[in-house]
Amino acid sequence: MSLQDLYANYHARVQFLVIYIREAHPVDGWWLGGGLPGLMLKAMGSQAATDVYDPTTMEERRVVAGHCETVLRYGIRTYVDEIEDGVNKAYAALPTRLYLIGVDGRIVYAGDWGRLDSSQHNWGEPSRIILHERKPPRLSERNQPGPRRSRFRFDISPSKTH
Amino acid sequence: MPSIIQHWKKSKAWQRQHDALAPKPGDVAPAFELRDVNGENPIRLSDFRGQKPVALIFGSFT
């Protein structure tokens, strides 16, 4: 299941936020656009750009983020990290990363670094978490005997269905 | 001008440094407030607490 599929199916139940952070492989950094890496990227059909310099101002960063949003067409509004990389650092997000956060504000899933671009993330586990999302129990149900509930408002047990 | 290998080492060092401090399942998600690509529509993570789960997808163009 792709990110676009996840969003199409679950955006009413889950708030998706794409956050643009510092460029991972800009021309003026760890560039993968030349030589064999560049050829491999093209052969793999990656949508990652290979001609972008790392923005040095917030205005430049917003322009590149807007271009990225237009080209990658996730259909999800993109938000832009500040030039000091505060959110990127807080979540160790570079180069790509996925988190799911429960309604209680706690991390439910922390994805590993992605490869090349977000379309190549392993969406399997986050998909299962979202598929098994459940509402918190009613107050009248909370002290009833039964299976142990997840401490989160996502139920990550693959055996549960709703 | 730094070589690609120097950039690679720098990136890996950054990842090692920050990954150790990254939030893990069960941790409270770090708060933030960001704006969209036009510098508009400010959004805070706390806007969704008690309302909806949130999927954060971090990435760049390269």
Backbone of each chain as ProteinMPNN parsed JSONL, in Angstrom:
{"seq_chain_A": "MSLQDLYANYHARVQFLVIYIREAHPVDGWWLGGGLPGLMLKAMGSQAATDVYDPTTMEERRVVAGHCETVLRYGIRTYVDEIEDGVNKAYAALPTRLYLIGVDGRIVYAGDWGRLDSSQHNWGEPSRIILHERKPPRLSERNQPGPRRSRFRFDISPSKTH", "coords_chain_A": {"N_chain_A": [[0.856, -1.19, 0.0], [0.624, 2.161, -0.904], [1.748, 5.482, 0.129], [-0.062, 7.323, -0.895], [-2.322, 5.708, -1.196], [-2.821, 5.005, 1.462], [-3.435, 7.517, 2.502], [-5.683, 8.191, 0.962], [-7.519, 6.319, 1.871], [-7.673, 6.662, 4.644], [-7.675, 9.304, 5.507], [-9.766, 10.571, 6.732], [-9.832, 9.579, 9.24], [-7.306, 9.737, 10.264], [-4.878, 12.237, 10.807], [-2.849, 13.345, 8.37], [0.4, 14.576, 7.979], [2.71, 15.972, 5.943], [6.043, 16.729, 6.213], [8.41, 18.893, 5.181], [11.857, 18.739, 5.188], [15.379, 19.48, 5.718], [17.385, 19.147, 2.754], [18.306, 15.905, 1.689], [20.114, 14.857, -0.17], [21.494, 16.989, -1.664], [22.835, 18.93, -4.447], [25.016, 20.336, -3.515], [25.921, 18.793, -1.441], [25.777, 15.563, -0.006], [25.611, 14.236, -2.712], [23.689, 12.361, -4.956], [23.243, 12.364, -7.577], [25.016, 12.05, -9.688], [27.121, 9.983, -11.841], [27.29, 6.424, -11.182], [25.378, 6.165, -8.985], [23.446, 8.072, -9.785], [22.554, 6.985, -12.213], [21.435, 4.638, -11.241], [19.34, 5.631, -9.683], [17.696, 6.698, -11.677], [17.116, 4.373, -13.113], [15.644, 2.999, -11.226], [13.379, 4.409, -11.196], [12.966, 6.468, -9.395], [11.413, 9.27, -7.88], [12.84, 11.208, -6.741], [14.532, 14.322, -6.733], [17.475, 15.413, -8.515], [18.839, 17.686, -8.908], [18.89, 19.731, -7.074], [19.873, 22.301, -4.903], [20.798, 22.707, -1.466], [18.523, 24.589, 0.335], [19.203, 27.809, 1.762], [17.89, 29.799, 3.023], [14.753, 30.606, 4.6], [12.851, 31.382, 2.757], [13.839, 30.318, 0.351], [13.691, 27.665, 1.07], [10.954, 27.236, 1.306], [10.178, 27.568, -1.347], [11.429, 25.39, -2.661], [10.202, 23.329, -1.253], [7.575, 23.7, -2.066], [7.791, 23.114, -4.769], [8.518, 20.448, -4.58], [6.202, 19.42, -3.379], [4.418, 19.795, -5.466], [5.477, 18.193, -7.521], [5.742, 15.581, -6.438], [3.178, 14.957, -5.705], [1.586, 13.918, -3.503], [-0.815, 14.618, -2.54], [-1.249, 15.602, -0.088], [-1.147, 18.225, 2.204], [1.85, 20.057, 2.475], [4.044, 20.854, 5.089], [6.573, 23.056, 6.317], [9.722, 22.699, 7.702], [11.46, 24.827, 10.005], [14.307, 26.926, 9.229], [16.315, 26.453, 11.015], [16.079, 23.818, 11.552], [14.572, 22.664, 13.639], [12.39, 20.81, 14.093], [13.165, 18.667, 12.554], [15.506, 17.885, 13.926], [14.427, 17.23, 16.433], [12.962, 14.972, 15.886], [14.793, 13.335, 14.686], [14.764, 13.174, 11.868], [15.937, 13.279, 9.297], [17.145, 11.186, 6.657], [14.531, 10.536, 5.628], [11.492, 9.86, 7.338], [8.983, 8.18, 9.267], [6.342, 8.689, 11.511], [3.808, 7.591, 13.739], [1.353, 8.998, 15.729], [-0.522, 8.741, 18.627], [-3.876, 9.615, 19.783], [-3.482, 10.493, 22.297], [-1.172, 11.865, 22.205], [1.191, 10.506, 22.271], [3.973, 8.655, 20.916], [3.264, 6.104, 18.674], [4.241, 4.579, 16.624], [7.434, 4.411, 15.243], [9.056, 4.909, 12.42], [11.778, 3.534, 10.515], [14.718, 4.961, 8.915], [13.929, 6.018, 5.698], [14.336, 4.835, 2.292], [15.744, 6.568, -0.25], [13.236, 7.806, -1.315], [9.967, 8.776, -0.095], [8.108, 7.098, -1.221], [9.178, 4.66, -1.154], [9.187, 3.744, 1.37], [8.627, 1.221, 3.844], [5.465, 0.541, 4.182], [3.996, -1.317, 5.428], [3.794, -2.031, 8.274], [2.903, 0.455, 9.515], [0.511, 0.608, 8.092], [-0.92, -1.569, 9.065], [-1.223, -0.789, 11.708], [-2.841, 1.477, 11.461], [-5.043, 0.293, 10.267], [-5.996, -1.212, 12.344], [-6.755, 0.575, 14.158], [-8.476, 1.792, 16.946], [-11.177, 3.141, 18.842], [-10.857, 4.705, 22.079], [-11.751, 2.789, 25.0], [-15.095, 2.856, 26.359], [-15.976, 4.537, 29.418], [-17.472, 2.845, 31.053], [-16.568, 0.389, 30.262], [-14.013, 0.073, 31.046], [-13.066, -1.222, 33.382], [-13.739, -3.792, 33.037], [-13.27, -7.364, 32.959], [-11.11, -8.968, 30.622], [-9.354, -9.215, 27.433], [-6.028, -7.859, 27.494], [-5.71, -4.433, 27.041], [-4.3, -2.303, 24.563], [-1.944, 0.169, 25.564], [-2.083, 2.37, 24.116], [-4.078, 4.433, 21.936], [-4.252, 3.242, 19.595], [-4.615, 0.017, 18.346], [-2.347, -2.402, 18.132], [-2.418, -5.051, 17.732], [-2.382, -7.706, 15.481], [-4.385, -9.535, 15.342], [-6.817, -8.526, 15.943], [-9.989, -7.445, 14.769], [-12.199, -5.068, 13.249]], "CA_chain_A": [[0.0, 0.0, 0.0], [1.439, 3.366, -1.004], [1.326, 6.601, 0.967], [-1.279, 7.893, -1.488], [-3.442, 4.811, -0.878], [-3.116, 5.167, 2.887], [-4.094, 8.802, 2.692], [-7.016, 8.147, 0.361], [-8.416, 5.467, 2.646], [-7.754, 6.919, 6.08], [-7.473, 10.697, 5.907], [-10.857, 11.026, 7.59], [-9.608, 9.073, 10.603], [-5.934, 10.042, 10.68], [-4.369, 13.484, 10.253], [-1.556, 13.148, 7.717], [1.185, 15.795, 7.824], [4.01, 15.838, 5.275], [6.923, 17.791, 6.7], [9.622, 19.051, 4.365], [13.031, 19.04, 6.014], [16.617, 19.749, 4.981], [17.635, 18.221, 1.646], [19.166, 14.78, 2.053], [21.167, 14.621, -1.17], [21.557, 18.134, -2.584], [24.021, 19.023, -5.313], [26.119, 20.852, -2.706], [26.092, 17.936, -0.27], [25.954, 14.143, -0.328], [24.86, 14.199, -3.967], [23.563, 11.041, -5.576], [22.748, 12.549, -8.943], [26.018, 11.805, -10.715], [27.746, 8.665, -11.941], [26.476, 5.216, -11.008], [24.167, 6.399, -8.178], [22.449, 8.783, -10.582], [21.975, 6.033, -13.164], [20.593, 3.702, -10.49], [18.109, 6.34, -9.323], [16.834, 6.768, -12.866], [16.663, 3.012, -13.443], [14.639, 2.594, -10.236], [12.182, 5.232, -11.355], [12.775, 7.323, -8.229], [10.934, 10.628, -8.139], [13.724, 12.142, -6.045], [15.232, 15.264, -7.607], [18.937, 15.295, -8.459], [19.406, 18.969, -9.318], [18.473, 20.72, -6.081], [20.842, 22.736, -3.887], [20.142, 22.823, -0.167], [18.131, 25.977, 0.601], [19.907, 28.435, 2.885], [16.973, 30.725, 3.685], [13.39, 30.07, 4.728], [12.149, 31.638, 1.502], [14.29, 29.286, -0.597], [13.196, 26.349, 1.507], [9.524, 27.139, 0.96], [10.063, 27.4, -2.8], [11.772, 23.995, -2.984], [9.152, 22.477, -0.679], [6.403, 23.817, -2.926], [8.078, 22.353, -5.987], [8.467, 19.047, -4.158], [4.781, 19.093, -3.178], [3.773, 19.739, -6.782], [5.99, 17.08, -8.335], [5.494, 14.259, -5.838], [1.722, 14.781, -5.763], [1.024, 13.04, -2.476], [-2.174, 15.049, -2.25], [-1.28, 15.957, 1.33], [-0.501, 19.528, 2.373], [3.213, 19.985, 2.994], [4.489, 21.877, 6.028], [7.999, 23.274, 6.111], [10.499, 22.887, 8.933], [12.193, 26.087, 10.045], [15.657, 26.812, 8.674], [17.194, 25.94, 12.076], [15.856, 22.36, 11.592], [14.132, 22.267, 14.975], [11.556, 19.604, 14.092], [14.036, 17.619, 12.019], [16.382, 17.409, 14.999], [13.641, 16.638, 17.518], [12.476, 13.662, 15.461], [15.873, 12.655, 13.938], [13.977, 12.844, 10.683], [16.723, 13.209, 8.068], [16.633, 11.758, 5.407], [13.068, 10.435, 5.624], [11.074, 9.096, 8.5], [7.541, 8.144, 9.475], [5.877, 8.469, 12.884], [2.381, 7.649, 14.029], [1.142, 9.546, 17.074], [-1.875, 8.474, 19.101], [-4.651, 10.798, 20.186], [-2.977, 10.954, 23.587], [0.051, 12.625, 21.968], [2.381, 9.663, 22.413], [4.415, 7.947, 19.724], [2.779, 4.733, 18.544], [5.124, 3.9, 15.675], [8.553, 5.222, 14.757], [9.619, 4.205, 11.27], [13.214, 3.672, 10.29], [15.03, 5.846, 7.806], [13.467, 5.516, 4.408], [15.331, 4.746, 1.243], [15.626, 7.38, -1.455], [12.085, 8.693, -1.227], [8.918, 8.243, 0.774], [7.327, 6.062, -1.88], [9.818, 3.372, -0.944], [9.064, 3.32, 2.758], [7.829, 0.031, 4.107], [4.237, 1.037, 4.78], [3.252, -2.455, 5.941], [3.453, -1.945, 9.688], [1.978, 1.561, 9.779], [-0.814, 0.293, 7.542], [-1.611, -2.461, 9.996], [-1.6, -0.012, 12.889], [-3.993, 2.31, 11.123], [-6.185, -0.584, 10.007], [-6.522, -1.722, 13.602], [-7.031, 1.692, 15.065], [-9.778, 1.704, 17.602], [-11.444, 4.233, 19.764], [-10.622, 4.317, 23.462], [-12.942, 2.16, 25.566], [-15.993, 3.693, 27.15], [-15.666, 4.47, 30.85], [-18.144, 1.683, 31.648], [-15.893, -0.831, 29.822], [-12.581, 0.104, 31.375], [-12.683, -2.137, 34.449], [-14.276, -5.114, 32.764], [-12.246, -8.35, 32.63], [-11.016, -9.251, 29.194], [-7.99, -9.134, 26.939], [-5.301, -6.647, 27.856], [-5.809, -3.42, 26.003], [-3.104, -1.525, 24.269], [-1.868, 1.415, 26.322], [-2.286, 3.461, 23.177], [-5.394, 4.43, 21.312], [-4.174, 2.387, 18.427], [-4.435, -1.36, 18.756], [-1.4, -2.92, 17.157], [-2.531, -6.491, 17.62], [-2.875, -8.046, 14.151], [-5.484, -10.488, 15.401], [-8.074, -7.84, 16.182], [-10.669, -6.879, 13.616], [-13.251, -4.134, 13.631]], "C_chain_A": [[0.893, 1.24, 0.0], [0.944, 4.428, -0.029], [0.033, 7.212, 0.425], [-2.499, 7.039, -1.157], [-3.845, 4.965, 0.588], [-3.903, 6.453, 3.13], [-5.523, 8.765, 2.152], [-7.995, 7.388, 1.256], [-8.65, 5.964, 4.073], [-7.654, 8.383, 6.479], [-8.607, 11.227, 6.772], [-10.623, 10.628, 9.047], [-8.25, 9.46, 11.151], [-5.509, 11.358, 10.037], [-2.98, 13.236, 9.677], [-0.862, 14.502, 7.57], [2.503, 15.443, 7.139], [4.863, 17.019, 5.722], [8.21, 17.796, 5.893], [10.766, 19.477, 5.283], [14.236, 19.302, 5.111], [16.834, 18.707, 3.887], [18.63, 17.137, 2.055], [20.353, 14.626, 1.106], [21.239, 15.768, -2.17], [22.838, 18.125, -3.41], [25.238, 19.463, -4.507], [26.319, 20.038, -1.419], [26.379, 16.51, -0.686], [25.1, 13.839, -1.562], [24.851, 12.798, -4.555], [23.16, 11.146, -7.038], [23.74, 12.213, -10.027], [26.496, 10.361, -10.734], [26.77, 7.516, -11.754], [25.247, 5.446, -10.131], [23.066, 7.094, -8.959], [21.755, 7.858, -11.569], [21.028, 5.066, -12.451], [19.266, 4.36, -10.104], [17.142, 6.379, -10.5], [16.256, 5.402, -13.191], [15.558, 2.553, -12.489], [13.357, 3.42, -10.33], [11.91, 6.131, -10.169], [12.306, 8.705, -8.654], [11.817, 11.667, -7.456], [14.437, 13.037, -7.052], [16.74, 15.085, -7.456], [19.618, 16.623, -8.783], [19.072, 20.088, -8.337], [19.625, 21.015, -5.12], [20.101, 22.911, -2.555], [19.79, 24.287, 0.105], [18.853, 26.53, 1.829], [19.046, 29.471, 3.6], [15.592, 30.077, 3.741], [12.618, 30.266, 3.435], [12.538, 30.594, 0.462], [13.713, 27.927, -0.223], [11.718, 26.176, 1.148], [9.333, 26.929, -0.543], [10.348, 25.942, -3.185], [10.696, 23.047, -2.455], [7.892, 22.523, -1.54], [6.575, 23.041, -4.213], [7.973, 20.85, -5.703], [7.01, 18.59, -4.017], [4.076, 18.92, -4.525], [4.186, 18.495, -7.559], [5.608, 15.724, -7.751], [4.002, 13.943, -5.709], [1.185, 13.765, -4.743], [-0.44, 13.397, -2.202], [-2.354, 15.454, -0.793], [-0.564, 17.293, 1.481], [0.864, 19.356, 3.031], [3.473, 21.156, 3.935], [6.009, 21.908, 6.006], [8.699, 23.516, 7.442], [11.257, 24.208, 8.861], [13.653, 25.863, 9.641], [16.659, 26.311, 9.725], [17.004, 24.437, 12.288], [15.352, 21.86, 12.941], [13.341, 20.972, 15.004], [12.366, 18.415, 13.573], [14.914, 17.028, 13.12], [15.587, 16.696, 16.087], [13.182, 15.225, 17.186], [13.557, 12.837, 14.746], [15.361, 12.24, 12.572], [14.784, 12.672, 9.409], [17.232, 11.791, 7.829], [15.12, 11.644, 5.232], [12.666, 9.602, 6.824], [9.555, 9.185, 8.641], [7.25, 7.898, 10.947], [4.349, 8.429, 12.883], [2.233, 8.063, 15.487], [-0.314, 9.323, 17.466], [-2.593, 9.74, 19.543], [-4.218, 11.322, 21.551], [-1.652, 11.704, 23.448], [1.325, 11.817, 22.126], [2.685, 8.922, 21.109], [3.878, 6.51, 19.757], [3.723, 3.923, 17.654], [6.207, 4.877, 15.241], [9.225, 4.441, 13.649], [11.093, 4.471, 11.128], [13.449, 4.673, 9.159], [14.527, 5.217, 6.523], [14.608, 5.441, 3.412], [14.92, 5.638, 0.079], [14.422, 8.309, -1.466], [10.967, 7.982, -0.487], [8.101, 7.141, 0.114], [7.924, 4.684, -1.629], [9.882, 2.986, 0.528], [8.349, 1.986, 2.824], [6.583, 0.476, 4.869], [3.447, -0.088, 5.433], [2.833, -2.284, 7.387], [2.558, -0.747, 10.004], [0.587, 1.309, 9.223], [-1.589, -0.572, 8.505], [-2.066, -1.7, 11.243], [-2.844, 0.82, 12.602], [-5.232, 1.445, 10.914], [-6.825, -1.066, 11.296], [-6.74, -0.634, 14.634], [-8.384, 1.476, 15.729], [-9.935, 2.858, 18.569], [-11.136, 3.778, 21.178], [-11.887, 3.723, 24.049], [-13.8, 3.157, 26.318], [-15.633, 3.533, 28.627], [-16.247, 3.217, 31.481], [-17.44, 0.376, 31.302], [-14.504, -0.972, 30.423], [-12.18, -0.885, 32.457], [-13.234, -3.538, 34.249], [-13.13, -6.086, 32.495], [-12.245, -8.619, 31.135], [-9.592, -9.147, 28.745], [-7.346, -7.813, 27.296], [-5.366, -5.661, 26.702], [-4.455, -2.761, 25.775], [-3.107, -0.274, 25.125], [-2.122, 2.61, 25.426], [-3.699, 3.398, 22.62], [-5.31, 3.888, 19.898], [-4.048, 0.974, 18.982], [-3.54, -2.0, 17.716], [-1.474, -4.422, 17.028], [-3.092, -6.865, 16.254], [-4.075, -8.968, 14.192], [-6.838, -9.814, 15.585], [-8.68, -7.339, 14.873], [-11.797, -5.987, 14.108], [-14.252, -3.996, 12.509]], "O_chain_A": [[1.81, 1.351, 0.813], [-0.129, 4.3, 0.561], [-0.858, 7.575, 1.193], [-3.575, 7.564, -0.872], [-5.027, 5.046, 0.922], [-4.894, 6.471, 3.859], [-6.455, 9.244, 2.799], [-9.158, 7.772, 1.381], [-9.709, 5.714, 4.648], [-7.557, 8.688, 7.668], [-8.435, 12.224, 7.472], [-11.147, 11.256, 9.967], [-8.057, 9.508, 12.366], [-5.753, 11.573, 8.85], [-2.041, 12.949, 10.419], [-1.466, 15.463, 7.092], [3.317, 14.703, 7.692], [4.444, 18.172, 5.617], [8.989, 16.843, 5.917], [10.654, 20.438, 6.044], [14.111, 19.34, 3.887], [16.509, 17.533, 4.064], [19.654, 17.414, 2.68], [21.461, 14.304, 1.534], [21.069, 15.563, -3.372], [23.79, 17.407, -3.107], [26.357, 19.024, -4.773], [26.832, 20.557, -0.427], [27.144, 16.276, -1.622], [24.016, 13.265, -1.462], [25.886, 12.138, -4.637], [22.783, 10.155, -7.663], [23.354, 12.097, -11.19], [26.303, 9.615, -9.774], [25.595, 7.608, -12.11], [24.164, 4.977, -10.48], [21.891, 6.755, -8.82], [20.539, 7.921, -11.75], [19.968, 4.717, -12.97], [18.208, 3.737, -10.183], [15.944, 6.133, -10.354], [15.072, 5.271, -13.503], [14.653, 1.817, -12.882], [12.379, 3.157, -9.629], [10.767, 6.525, -9.939], [12.753, 9.239, -9.669], [11.573, 12.868, -7.575], [14.892, 12.571, -8.097], [17.223, 14.661, -6.407], [20.84, 16.677, -8.917], [18.981, 21.253, -8.722], [20.264, 20.104, -4.594], [18.911, 23.228, -2.537], [20.678, 25.139, 0.104], [19.084, 25.816, 2.804], [19.424, 29.967, 4.662], [15.308, 29.122, 3.017], [11.816, 29.413, 3.054], [11.677, 30.047, -0.228], [13.304, 27.148, -1.083], [11.293, 25.096, 0.736], [8.435, 26.199, -0.962], [9.591, 25.339, -3.945], [10.325, 22.082, -3.123], [7.222, 21.507, -1.722], [5.646, 22.394, -4.696], [7.409, 20.092, -6.492], [6.639, 17.511, -4.478], [3.251, 18.024, -4.701], [3.355, 17.829, -8.176], [5.197, 14.822, -8.482], [3.621, 12.777, -5.613], [0.422, 12.865, -5.095], [-1.204, 12.576, -1.694], [-3.479, 15.626, -0.323], [0.524, 17.47, 0.934], [1.017, 18.617, 4.004], [3.162, 22.303, 3.617], [6.654, 20.902, 5.712], [8.328, 24.406, 8.207], [11.647, 24.651, 7.781], [14.161, 24.744, 9.707], [17.725, 25.803, 9.374], [17.693, 23.841, 13.116], [15.674, 20.742, 13.342], [13.593, 20.116, 15.853], [12.261, 17.303, 14.09], [15.046, 15.808, 13.229], [16.027, 15.671, 16.605], [13.029, 14.384, 18.073], [13.266, 11.749, 14.251], [15.508, 11.086, 12.169], [14.337, 11.965, 8.506], [17.741, 11.206, 8.785], [14.492, 12.576, 4.73], [13.42, 8.738, 7.271], [8.93, 10.145, 8.189], [7.837, 7.008, 11.562], [3.694, 9.142, 12.123], [2.913, 7.534, 16.367], [-1.226, 9.677, 16.72], [-1.984, 10.803, 19.66], [-4.542, 12.45, 21.922], [-1.072, 12.131, 24.447], [2.421, 12.377, 22.118], [1.793, 8.61, 20.32], [4.027, 5.802, 20.753], [3.971, 2.742, 17.899], [5.924, 6.029, 14.911], [9.886, 3.433, 13.9], [11.598, 5.504, 11.566], [12.508, 5.164, 8.535], [14.688, 4.017, 6.301], [15.709, 5.928, 3.669], [13.849, 5.457, -0.5], [14.597, 9.518, -1.618], [11.003, 6.769, -0.276], [7.47, 6.338, 0.802], [7.272, 3.665, -1.856], [10.549, 2.018, 0.894], [7.55, 1.662, 1.945], [6.649, 0.755, 6.066], [2.35, 0.143, 5.94], [1.647, -2.381, 7.704], [1.551, -0.907, 10.693], [-0.406, 1.742, 9.807], [-2.775, -0.344, 8.74], [-3.156, -1.937, 11.764], [-3.778, 0.86, 13.402], [-6.332, 1.811, 11.327], [-8.032, -1.301, 11.353], [-6.89, -0.901, 15.826], [-9.328, 1.015, 15.087], [-8.967, 3.456, 19.039], [-11.151, 2.578, 21.454], [-12.988, 4.102, 23.65], [-13.314, 4.16, 26.841], [-15.06, 2.522, 29.032], [-15.615, 2.592, 32.333], [-17.67, -0.641, 31.957], [-13.887, -2.032, 30.317], [-11.041, -1.353, 32.452], [-13.207, -4.368, 35.158], [-12.131, -5.71, 31.883], [-13.277, -8.506, 30.474], [-8.693, -9.004, 29.574], [-8.013, -6.782, 27.392], [-5.113, -6.005, 25.547], [-3.606, -2.681, 26.664], [-4.169, 0.29, 25.388], [-2.348, 3.722, 25.902], [-4.416, 2.417, 22.818], [-6.23, 4.075, 19.101], [-3.412, 0.782, 20.018], [-3.922, -2.129, 16.553], [-0.685, -5.019, 16.296], [-4.171, -6.397, 15.89], [-4.727, -9.168, 13.167], [-7.881, -10.444, 15.409], [-7.968, -6.869, 13.985], [-12.284, -6.13, 15.229], [-15.222, -3.249, 12.636]]}, "seq_chain_B": "MPSIIQHWKKSKAWQRQHDALAPKPGDVAPAFELRDVNGENPIRLSDFRGQKPVALIFGSFT", "coords_chain_B": {"N_chain_B": [[36.581, 22.354, -1.255], [34.28, 20.118, 0.197], [34.422, 16.547, -0.214], [32.278, 13.975, -1.668], [32.421, 11.775, -0.012], [33.167, 12.932, 2.404], [30.867, 14.422, 2.897], [29.087, 12.305, 3.197], [30.079, 11.069, 5.525], [29.623, 13.135, 7.32], [26.832, 13.292, 7.244], [26.129, 10.778, 8.27], [27.19, 10.993, 10.832], [25.55, 12.986, 11.851], [23.112, 11.64, 11.848], [23.626, 9.574, 13.704], [24.045, 11.064, 16.024], [21.547, 12.399, 16.441], [19.646, 10.39, 16.236], [19.861, 8.905, 18.533], [18.508, 10.408, 20.331], [15.971, 10.475, 19.419], [12.379, 10.319, 19.57], [10.762, 7.475, 20.986], [8.441, 4.673, 20.643], [5.756, 5.171, 22.842], [6.815, 7.385, 24.05], [6.192, 10.884, 24.674], [5.242, 12.816, 21.935], [7.397, 15.199, 20.443], [6.561, 18.639, 20.641], [5.436, 20.934, 18.088], [5.193, 23.749, 15.858], [4.287, 24.599, 12.657], [4.341, 26.021, 9.313], [2.736, 26.1, 6.045], [3.841, 25.636, 2.561], [3.536, 28.152, 1.576], [3.95, 29.752, 3.661], [1.787, 29.994, 5.236], [-1.282, 29.031, 6.976], [-0.774, 28.024, 9.756], [0.088, 25.284, 11.841], [-0.255, 23.225, 14.661], [1.095, 20.485, 16.456], [-0.213, 19.883, 18.767], [-2.798, 20.592, 18.221], [-4.207, 18.393, 17.509], [-4.328, 16.662, 19.568], [-6.206, 14.477, 21.509], [-8.092, 14.501, 19.566], [-7.541, 13.333, 16.894], [-5.531, 10.611, 15.638], [-2.164, 11.094, 14.417], [-0.226, 11.076, 11.477], [3.071, 11.503, 10.753], [5.029, 12.418, 8.103], [8.171, 12.629, 7.104], [10.418, 14.255, 4.89], [12.382, 15.123, 1.948], [13.207, 16.707, -1.191], [15.244, 15.471, -2.449]], "CA_chain_B": [[35.196, 21.875, -1.26], [34.23, 18.747, 0.738], [34.098, 15.488, -1.166], [31.043, 13.246, -1.365], [32.688, 10.911, 1.15], [33.102, 13.783, 3.599], [29.446, 14.707, 3.137], [28.486, 11.057, 3.686], [30.479, 10.911, 6.929], [28.942, 14.173, 8.097], [25.416, 12.901, 7.358], [26.028, 9.633, 9.182], [27.438, 11.49, 12.186], [24.321, 13.691, 12.242], [22.092, 10.636, 12.153], [23.975, 8.897, 14.965], [23.85, 12.012, 17.133], [20.15, 12.725, 16.69], [18.824, 9.187, 16.366], [19.906, 8.47, 19.925], [17.576, 11.235, 21.099], [14.662, 10.479, 18.749], [11.321, 9.721, 20.398], [10.456, 6.06, 20.766], [7.053, 4.375, 20.981], [5.428, 5.4, 24.254], [7.254, 8.734, 24.429], [5.372, 12.013, 24.225], [5.785, 13.374, 20.685], [7.833, 16.596, 20.602], [5.619, 19.642, 20.127], [5.944, 21.836, 17.049], [4.256, 24.567, 15.09], [4.871, 24.836, 11.34], [3.463, 26.611, 8.29], [2.81, 25.402, 4.761], [4.857, 26.116, 1.62], [3.309, 29.58, 1.347], [4.132, 30.45, 4.927], [0.445, 30.216, 5.781], [-1.941, 27.89, 7.626], [0.022, 27.456, 10.853], [-0.487, 24.08, 12.429], [0.479, 22.731, 15.83], [0.801, 19.079, 16.734], [-1.163, 19.818, 19.886], [-4.16, 20.801, 17.723], [-4.866, 17.112, 17.253], [-4.372, 15.831, 20.785], [-7.582, 14.219, 21.923], [-8.983, 14.578, 18.402], [-7.23, 12.338, 15.863], [-4.133, 10.218, 15.523], [-1.426, 11.877, 13.417], [0.882, 10.441, 10.762], [4.083, 12.477, 10.329], [5.871, 11.891, 7.022], [9.279, 13.569, 6.9], [11.212, 13.993, 3.693], [12.822, 16.263, 1.15], [13.036, 16.481, -2.628], [16.361, 14.688, -2.979]], "C_chain_B": [[35.164, 20.425, -0.77], [33.853, 17.735, -0.331], [32.785, 14.822, -0.758], [31.25, 12.357, -0.145], [32.641, 11.727, 2.439], [31.664, 14.153, 3.94], [28.75, 13.478, 3.72], [28.81, 10.867, 5.171], [29.76, 11.912, 7.824], [27.472, 13.798, 8.308], [25.24, 11.76, 8.345], [26.259, 10.064, 10.635], [26.206, 12.209, 12.722], [23.258, 12.686, 12.653], [22.38, 9.941, 13.483], [23.673, 9.795, 16.159], [22.366, 12.195, 17.466], [19.277, 11.491, 16.866], [18.783, 8.72, 17.819], [18.882, 9.215, 20.775], [16.167, 11.23, 20.515], [13.608, 9.839, 19.639], [11.022, 8.29, 19.98], [8.98, 5.818, 21.079], [6.813, 4.468, 22.485], [5.853, 6.765, 24.734], [6.231, 9.77, 23.972], [6.035, 12.611, 22.98], [6.198, 14.824, 20.905], [6.859, 17.573, 19.943], [6.261, 20.446, 19.008], [4.797, 22.664, 16.498], [4.94, 24.906, 13.779], [3.84, 25.484, 10.423], [3.663, 25.888, 6.966], [3.819, 26.077, 3.826], [4.683, 27.592, 1.261], [3.52, 30.409, 2.612], [2.814, 30.734, 5.615], [-0.048, 28.96, 6.5], [-1.091, 27.26, 8.732], [-0.691, 26.275, 11.49], [0.391, 23.662, 13.6], [0.122, 21.272, 16.047], [-0.257, 18.973, 17.822], [-2.607, 20.052, 19.439], [-4.931, 19.486, 17.638], [-4.953, 16.22, 18.491], [-5.818, 15.701, 21.263], [-8.578, 14.218, 20.774], [-8.769, 13.422, 17.425], [-5.799, 11.857, 16.029], [-3.47, 10.982, 14.375], [-0.33, 11.02, 12.795], [1.821, 11.544, 10.304], [4.963, 11.827, 9.284], [6.935, 12.932, 6.722], [10.021, 13.228, 5.616], [11.633, 15.277, 3.021], [12.677, 15.884, -0.315], [14.149, 15.607, -3.199], [16.535, 13.402, -2.195]], "O_chain_B": [[35.927, 19.591, -1.258], [33.069, 18.025, -1.234], [32.254, 15.059, 0.326], [30.34, 12.205, 0.669], [32.127, 11.256, 3.453], [31.282, 14.195, 5.11], [27.926, 13.596, 4.627], [27.932, 10.545, 5.972], [29.342, 11.586, 8.935], [26.932, 13.963, 9.402], [24.316, 11.769, 9.158], [25.606, 9.563, 11.551], [25.854, 12.069, 13.894], [22.587, 12.853, 13.672], [21.473, 9.744, 14.293], [23.121, 9.353, 17.167], [21.978, 12.151, 18.633], [18.271, 11.543, 17.573], [17.767, 8.195, 18.273], [18.441, 8.716, 21.81], [15.271, 11.891, 21.04], [13.914, 8.911, 20.388], [11.027, 7.946, 18.798], [8.335, 6.657, 21.707], [7.566, 3.917, 23.288], [5.316, 7.267, 25.722], [5.499, 9.555, 23.005], [7.237, 12.877, 22.973], [5.441, 15.6, 21.488], [6.398, 17.348, 18.824], [7.479, 20.621, 18.977], [3.62, 22.335, 16.646], [6.048, 25.44, 13.777], [2.643, 25.497, 10.708], [4.637, 25.156, 6.786], [4.557, 26.972, 4.238], [5.591, 28.207, 0.701], [3.294, 31.619, 2.62], [2.73, 31.61, 6.476], [0.669, 27.966, 6.614], [-0.732, 26.085, 8.644], [-1.912, 26.275, 11.652], [1.618, 23.736, 13.535], [-1.024, 20.871, 15.845], [-1.099, 18.076, 17.793], [-3.541, 19.75, 20.183], [-6.161, 19.475, 17.689], [-5.573, 15.157, 18.462], [-6.542, 16.687, 21.398], [-9.766, 13.965, 20.974], [-9.68, 12.638, 17.159], [-4.944, 12.602, 16.507], [-4.152, 11.459, 13.467], [0.403, 10.325, 13.499], [1.417, 12.427, 9.548], [5.58, 10.795, 9.545], [6.645, 13.986, 6.156], [10.226, 12.057, 5.296], [11.289, 16.374, 3.462], [12.088, 14.853, -0.638], [14.019, 15.065, -4.296], [17.428, 12.611, -2.497]]}, "name": "protein", "num_of_chains": 2, "seq": "MSLQDLYANYHARVQFLVIYIREAHPVDGWWLGGGLPGLMLKAMGSQAATDVYDPTTMEERRVVAGHCETVLRYGIRTYVDEIEDGVNKAYAALPTRLYLIGVDGRIVYAGDWGRLDSSQHNWGEPSRIILHERKPPRLSERNQPGPRRSRFRFDISPSKTHMPSIIQHWKKSKAWQRQHDALAPKPGDVAPAFELRDVNGENPIRLSDFRGQKPVALIFGSFT"}
